[in-house]
Amino acid sequence: MNGGSLGQRGSYGSLLCDGKSSNNARKPSKMLPVSSREKERVFLGITRCLGRRRVAMLLLVSLALLVFIWGSFTVTKETTSPTFRPTDSIHFDSIDIVSHRSTVCRYRVNSTLGHPCDKFSPPPPPPSGGRRIGPRPCPVCYISAAQARASIPCSSSASPVLHNLTYFIDENPVKTESHGGSDFGGYPSLKQRNDSFDIRESMTVHCGFVKGNRPGFKTGFDIDEADLMKLKDSHEVIVASAIFGNYDIIQQPQNVSEAARKNVPFYMFIDEETEMYFKNSSFLDSNMRIGLWRIIVVRNIPYIDARRNGKVPKLLLHRLLPNVRYSIWIDGKLQLVVDPYQVLERFLWKQNASFAISRHYRRFDVFEEAEANKAAGKYDNSSIDYQIEFYKKEGLSPYSKDKLPITSDVPEGCVIIREHIPITNLFSCLWFNEVDRFTARDQLSFSSVRDKMMAKVDWSINMFLDCERRNFVIQAYHKDLLDQMPPPAAPVARQPPPLHRDSSSGRSSGKNSRRGRDRRSGSRQRRKAAAGNKQAFL
């Protein structure tokens, strides 16, 4: 080929774009004219060289953008394959969260990609008819504990209307009306009770601990100073329970993630009677711990009834732990078997709710619940009748489908999942005031407080299925019922009947001996028959 070389090529046949010819390349003679075809080839090579440079530059810029986006946002990856937990729950390990903070803000999985549990549907209930099936757990879809922890909202939920809530203080409360109330609760009048349901931007209500401005310090339900300081610590999530009157056997949580063990305190409130039992049983160590539970001893308890004392931490946790965002309350007879972060994500954060409680597994109507309580001897019948008649005069009616989307008027109140914001704090205060005024059966007063508040503000409660609750807590018997149960029968070693022998011959006599002789003679006959058969084959 005439003319000069178009340039040096690399090892993969690509043109080396250095704009210069190699020293070994043949240079065109100055005396010979360059044809137009060779000029065109030179121009084409330069154009290709420049094009590759632009492509390489674009690739570098694109790579830089990807690195920037990777560093700025949390990267997730999603699959659709669930794994089954031993508790018949569906547990998703599908989304990996990259975080460098101790407290991680919510990654809103339902914003674009959808929540991993959106396509989950529980199996149908068992067919009706035949033997009635009692309450049972049902499958529940949880995301992984790591992702659930990463789903903690960055900011608090909105508190409709109410933004500032304070509490009455009365060092010397006086009972002004004939029925209900206590020194601990402050004896709010009926007028004060009715005013507390008129929700405003700033409110002051009765909410226990009326004898001082530091709940637990000379207010009744008193707590040691060191424990009070501990309860003031700031926490995103806590789990709380209580045992009073040595009424229950303490249950250790299971399946708790390392992150929850490190960051979520488990507080167990007990009275001095229960403390003595724990010490005598060598359950309590020198650090006031039993397993995961940090034991908080309460002195000067305000009520004679141990179950009523248990309502104080159950409903007034926001007063005992003022710097906590989320709490899970479980009764002392329950064992938590799912990670706290997973429970909160499933029943609170995913539902955009600030208060969650399970509905009763069978009863939806307060009137039916009252009759069931009376039949079971749960409380004095006349007190139950007085409370129900009071609510009827206020407009309480039997539950019907007309109340939908409200699904039930009767909760199973042994578990409460809540965010500590003014509106939920108000609900807890007013619910406690009803328990303080009337019976300690909090299922009877729940719907009256809820409905009065919902009539004033745009706020609701997530009432999930009772079988879902039974998925993450296991229910044990109260200690008094266990004490009444008979101990398991010891296994009895069965001895063979004695043989009666004839004194003259030394042989066994009677029917048993005859049967023995028959068996022996029969065996001899079978051996003879077998021998005859053998001879026949021979």
HUFENUR-V692364 format. One record per backbone hydrogen bond with DSSP energy under -1.0 kcal/mol. CO is the residue of the C=O (numbers start at 1). NH is the residue of the N-H. E is the energy in kcal/mol with one decimal. If there is no record, write none. Layout:
# HUFENUR-V692364
co:CO nh:NH e:E
co:CO nh:NH e:E
This chain:
# HUFENUR-V692364
co:8 nh:16 e:-2.7
co:10 nh:13 e:-1.6
co:14 nh:10 e:-3.4
co:16 nh:18 e:-1.4
co:22 nh:25 e:-1.2
co:26 nh:5 e:-1.1
co:35 nh:39 e:-1.6
co:36 nh:40 e:-2.0
co:37 nh:41 e:-1.9
co:38 nh:42 e:-2.2
co:39 nh:43 e:-2.2
co:40 nh:44 e:-2.3
co:41 nh:45 e:-2.3
co:42 nh:46 e:-2.0
co:43 nh:47 e:-2.2
co:44 nh:48 e:-2.3
co:45 nh:49 e:-2.2
co:46 nh:50 e:-2.4
co:47 nh:51 e:-2.3
co:48 nh:52 e:-2.4
co:49 nh:53 e:-1.7
co:50 nh:54 e:-1.9
co:51 nh:55 e:-2.4
co:52 nh:56 e:-2.6
co:53 nh:57 e:-2.4
co:54 nh:58 e:-2.6
co:55 nh:59 e:-2.3
co:56 nh:60 e:-2.2
co:57 nh:61 e:-2.4
co:58 nh:62 e:-2.6
co:59 nh:63 e:-2.5
co:60 nh:64 e:-2.3
co:61 nh:65 e:-2.1
co:62 nh:66 e:-2.2
co:63 nh:67 e:-2.3
co:64 nh:68 e:-2.1
co:65 nh:69 e:-2.6
co:66 nh:70 e:-2.6
co:67 nh:71 e:-1.9
co:68 nh:72 e:-1.3
co:69 nh:73 e:-2.0
co:83 nh:91 e:-2.7
co:85 nh:88 e:-1.5
co:89 nh:85 e:-3.0
co:90 nh:142 e:-4.5
co:91 nh:83 e:-1.6
co:92 nh:144 e:-1.7
co:107 nh:109 e:-1.6
co:108 nh:111 e:-1.6
co:109 nh:114 e:-1.1
co:115 nh:118 e:-2.0
co:117 nh:120 e:-1.4
co:140 nh:90 e:-3.2
co:142 nh:92 e:-2.7
co:144 nh:148 e:-2.8
co:145 nh:149 e:-2.2
co:146 nh:150 e:-1.6
co:149 nh:152 e:-1.3
co:160 nh:162 e:-3.2
co:164 nh:203 e:-2.4
co:166 nh:205 e:-2.1
co:182 nh:186 e:-2.1
co:184 nh:210 e:-1.5
co:189 nh:193 e:-2.6
co:190 nh:194 e:-2.6
co:191 nh:195 e:-2.5
co:192 nh:196 e:-1.6
co:194 nh:197 e:-1.1
co:195 nh:198 e:-1.6
co:197 nh:199 e:-1.3
co:201 nh:163 e:-2.7
co:201 nh:164 e:-2.1
co:203 nh:166 e:-2.6
co:205 nh:168 e:-2.1
co:209 nh:212 e:-1.2
co:210 nh:170 e:-3.7
co:214 nh:217 e:-2.3
co:216 nh:223 e:-2.8
co:222 nh:299 e:-3.2
co:224 nh:228 e:-2.5
co:225 nh:229 e:-2.3
co:226 nh:230 e:-1.6
co:227 nh:231 e:-2.4
co:230 nh:233 e:-1.5
co:235 nh:325 e:-1.6
co:236 nh:326 e:-1.8
co:238 nh:328 e:-1.7
co:239 nh:267 e:-2.8
co:240 nh:330 e:-2.1
co:241 nh:269 e:-2.5
co:247 nh:479 e:-2.8
co:257 nh:261 e:-2.5
co:258 nh:262 e:-1.8
co:259 nh:263 e:-2.2
co:260 nh:264 e:-2.6
co:265 nh:239 e:-2.4
co:266 nh:294 e:-3.8
co:267 nh:241 e:-2.0
co:268 nh:296 e:-3.0
co:269 nh:243 e:-2.4
co:270 nh:298 e:-3.2
co:271 nh:275 e:-2.3
co:272 nh:276 e:-2.3
co:273 nh:277 e:-1.7
co:274 nh:278 e:-2.5
co:275 nh:279 e:-2.5
co:276 nh:280 e:-2.6
co:277 nh:281 e:-1.8
co:278 nh:283 e:-2.4
co:279 nh:282 e:-1.3
co:285 nh:288 e:-1.6
co:288 nh:295 e:-2.7
co:289 nh:285 e:-1.8
co:290 nh:293 e:-1.9
co:293 nh:290 e:-2.1
co:294 nh:268 e:-2.4
co:296 nh:270 e:-2.5
co:299 nh:222 e:-2.5
co:300 nh:221 e:-2.4
co:305 nh:309 e:-1.9
co:306 nh:310 e:-1.6
co:308 nh:311 e:-1.0
co:309 nh:312 e:-1.3
co:310 nh:314 e:-1.4
co:311 nh:315 e:-2.4
co:312 nh:316 e:-2.2
co:316 nh:319 e:-1.2
co:316 nh:320 e:-1.4
co:317 nh:321 e:-3.0
co:323 nh:235 e:-1.9
co:325 nh:420 e:-3.0
co:326 nh:238 e:-1.5
co:327 nh:418 e:-2.2
co:328 nh:240 e:-2.5
co:329 nh:416 e:-1.8
co:331 nh:334 e:-2.0
co:333 nh:476 e:-2.1
co:335 nh:474 e:-2.3
co:336 nh:254 e:-2.9
co:339 nh:343 e:-1.9
co:340 nh:344 e:-2.4
co:341 nh:345 e:-2.4
co:342 nh:346 e:-2.3
co:343 nh:347 e:-2.3
co:344 nh:348 e:-2.1
co:344 nh:349 e:-2.1
co:345 nh:350 e:-2.4
co:348 nh:353 e:-2.6
co:349 nh:352 e:-1.1
co:354 nh:419 e:-2.9
co:355 nh:462 e:-2.6
co:356 nh:417 e:-2.6
co:358 nh:412 e:-3.1
co:364 nh:409 e:-2.1
co:365 nh:369 e:-2.1
co:366 nh:370 e:-2.6
co:367 nh:371 e:-1.9
co:368 nh:372 e:-2.3
co:369 nh:373 e:-2.2
co:370 nh:374 e:-2.0
co:371 nh:375 e:-2.5
co:372 nh:376 e:-1.9
co:373 nh:378 e:-2.7
co:374 nh:377 e:-1.0
co:380 nh:384 e:-1.8
co:381 nh:385 e:-2.6
co:382 nh:386 e:-2.3
co:383 nh:387 e:-2.0
co:384 nh:388 e:-2.3
co:385 nh:389 e:-2.5
co:386 nh:390 e:-2.1
co:387 nh:391 e:-2.1
co:388 nh:392 e:-2.3
co:389 nh:393 e:-1.9
co:391 nh:396 e:-2.7
co:392 nh:395 e:-1.2
co:400 nh:403 e:-1.9
co:401 nh:404 e:-1.5
co:403 nh:406 e:-2.2
co:410 nh:360 e:-2.5
co:414 nh:331 e:-1.9
co:416 nh:329 e:-3.2
co:417 nh:356 e:-3.1
co:418 nh:327 e:-2.3
co:419 nh:421 e:-1.4
co:421 nh:425 e:-2.5
co:422 nh:426 e:-2.4
co:423 nh:427 e:-2.0
co:424 nh:428 e:-2.3
co:425 nh:429 e:-2.3
co:426 nh:430 e:-2.8
co:427 nh:431 e:-2.5
co:428 nh:432 e:-2.3
co:429 nh:433 e:-2.4
co:430 nh:434 e:-1.6
co:431 nh:435 e:-1.8
co:432 nh:436 e:-2.5
co:433 nh:437 e:-2.0
co:434 nh:438 e:-3.0
co:436 nh:181 e:-1.3
co:440 nh:442 e:-1.5
co:441 nh:444 e:-1.8
co:442 nh:446 e:-1.2
co:445 nh:449 e:-1.8
co:446 nh:450 e:-2.4
co:447 nh:451 e:-2.8
co:448 nh:452 e:-1.8
co:449 nh:453 e:-2.0
co:450 nh:454 e:-2.7
co:451 nh:455 e:-1.4
co:453 nh:456 e:-1.5
co:453 nh:457 e:-2.1
co:457 nh:459 e:-1.6
co:462 nh:357 e:-2.4
co:464 nh:359 e:-2.5
co:465 nh:469 e:-1.5
co:466 nh:470 e:-2.1
co:467 nh:138 e:-1.6
co:469 nh:472 e:-1.1
co:469 nh:473 e:-1.3
co:472 nh:337 e:-2.5
co:474 nh:335 e:-2.2
co:478 nh:482 e:-1.9
co:479 nh:483 e:-2.4
co:480 nh:484 e:-1.3
co:481 nh:485 e:-1.0
co:500 nh:509 e:-2.6
co:502 nh:506 e:-2.9
co:507 nh:502 e:-4.0
co:510 nh:514 e:-2.0
co:511 nh:515 e:-2.7
co:512 nh:516 e:-2.1
co:513 nh:517 e:-2.5
co:514 nh:518 e:-2.7
co:515 nh:519 e:-2.3
co:516 nh:520 e:-2.4
co:517 nh:521 e:-3.0
co:518 nh:522 e:-2.6
co:519 nh:523 e:-2.2
co:520 nh:524 e:-2.0
co:521 nh:525 e:-2.4
co:522 nh:526 e:-2.3
co:523 nh:527 e:-1.9
co:524 nh:528 e:-2.3
co:525 nh:529 e:-2.7
co:526 nh:530 e:-2.3
co:527 nh:531 e:-2.2
co:528 nh:532 e:-2.5
co:529 nh:533 e:-2.5
co:530 nh:534 e:-2.1
co:531 nh:535 e:-2.3
co:532 nh:536 e:-2.3
co:533 nh:537 e:-2.3
co:534 nh:538 e:-1.7
